[in-house]
Amino acid sequence: QVQLVESGGGLVQAGGSLRLSCAASGSISSINAMGWYRQGPGKQRELVAAITITSGGRLNYADSVKDRFTISRDNAKNTVYLQMNSLKPEDTAVYYCNADIRVRSVRNIYWGQGTQVTVSA
């Protein structure tokens, strides 16, 4: 069984910063990629940022967060981070960690429980 545990959400004023963490644990054979999605009020879930683990750390960002958010990884800890700077009210959402993980011969997508980020004007 695999678990993704997120932390670091909260309430911040516009222009402030937050750092999210997501740690994967369980019977993990390998992690192919990890990332962050978000779902704002009345909106669909969208990709925020992603990083490959097994293919050299390729990065992918949503246009709306480029130059403000930075995704990074600690392979030894099976953890991914999202540093969020210059936060805007429109960044308010539940942020979900996502991971592409292989358990023995089976590859699946796993999700965390979500962490709330609220940015006040």
Salt bridges, closest charged atoms under 4 A:
GLU46 OE2 - ARG38 NE 2.75
ASP63 OD1 - LYS66 NZ 3.16
ASP91 OD1 - ARG38 NH1 2.95
ASP91 OD2 - ARG68 NH1 2.75
ASP100 OD2 - ARG107 NH2 2.70
